[in-house]
Amino acid sequence: MAAPTPAAPKVNQMSAEQAKEFHEQFKVTYSAFVGLAAVAHLLVFASKPWF
């Protein structure tokens, strides 16, 4: 009989709580980035409409 295979190593060493904290911060910064990009696009469109 073959020996049991060891469990696959974790990809990262974050705990579930750390991952949740990271995700919350990621959502905030991503939302800010998307908002800033939308404002920049609106300003460019207001100055030079492309259609």
N, C-alpha and C positions, 0 to 999 in steps of 0.2 A: 504494500500500500504506500502511495506517495505521501510525502509530508505536505501539510496544508501550505498554500502559498500565503506569503505575508500580505497584509493590506497595502493598497497603493498609498504612497506618501501623499500628504496634503500638498496642494499646489501652493497655498500660502499658509501662514501661521496665525491668521487673524481669528479671534474668537467670534462667535455669532454677534455678541454685543458690539465689538469693534467694527464688524462689517456693517451693522445697522447704523452706527455713528458715521462711518465713511459714506454710506449711501445717502444719508440725510444731507451731509455737507455737499456731496456731489450734485444732488438735486438743486440745491441753492445756487451753486456756482454755475451749473449748466443753464438754469433759468436766467441768471443774470447775463450770461453770454448770449443766449438766444434773444433776450430783450434788447441788448445793446446792438446786436446785428440787425434786428428789425428796425430800430431807430435809425441806424446808419443807412439802411436801404431806403427808408422813407425820406431821409434828408437828400440823398442822391436823386431819388425819383422826383422830389419837389424842385430840385435845381435843374435837372436834365432828364425830362421824361423819356423813357426808351420805347414808348409806343404811343 
